[in-house]
Amino acid sequence: MEHQRPSKQSKRFTTYVDEFTGQQYGYLNEDELASFRTRACEHPQACDSQRCPNSHSTAWQRRDPFAYSYWPTLCPDVSFSRNRYERKLSLENNSCRNKRNCRYAHTKEETLYHPLRYKTSMVMVGGREGGL
């Protein structure tokens, strides 16, 4: 992309600034993508879970897609439900016998942050569309 230049490197994610609009965009490089939300957060109540690079899920932490071979499609033996009073999805059923060795994703994050799907479009940093 000709009209973008690297802007800064951070522990959480890398950003680019569009030279024409000045808009800041975020993405994870390959190393960040491998470790993003694969470890439990040490202070889940004290941090902003939308910006934290660690997992806040007690049910399932994201697998490193470079260490585990799985497709970015949700496993047919896993389902989620949404509490009508909260925006958050909750694990409803995980009857998958393969668990961490399953060839399919077990969370929304495993589908969204999979190398076959991730970086297919830019997302605004801090934007309502799911910026980091």
Residue, then its C-alpha position, 0 to 999 in steps of 0.5 A: m500500500e503506497h500511501q501508508r508508512p510505519s508509525k510505531q511499534s508497541k508491546r500490544f500491536t503495531t500501527y500504521v498511519d494513512e498519509f492522506t487521511g491521518q487515520q491510524y490503523g492497527y495490526l498484529n505482526e506475525d510474532e504478535l499474532a502467534s501470542f495474542r490472547t494465548r496466555a491468561c491475563e494476570h490482572p483480569q479485573a484491573c485492566d481493559s480487556q479490549r486492549c489487553p493482549n492476554s486472554h480474559s476467557t476462563a473457558w478457553q484461551r486462544r491457541d497459537p495458530f502456528a503451533y496448532s493446526y486448525w481452520p478458522t471455522l468454528c467447530p460444529d461441537v462448540s456453541f455460544s449464547r448471548n445473555r440478553y442483558e450483556r453484550k458478552l458471548s458465553l460458552e454454551n456447549n463444548s462437546c468436542r472430543n478433540k479439545r485443543n487438538c481439534r482441527y477447527a476454531h473453538t472461539k471467536e478469537e481463534t477465527l478472527y485472529h487466524p493467519l488465513r483470515y487476519k489482515t484481510s482488511m484494515v480495522m481502525v484503531g479504537g474504532r467501533e468496528g473492533g479496533l485494538 
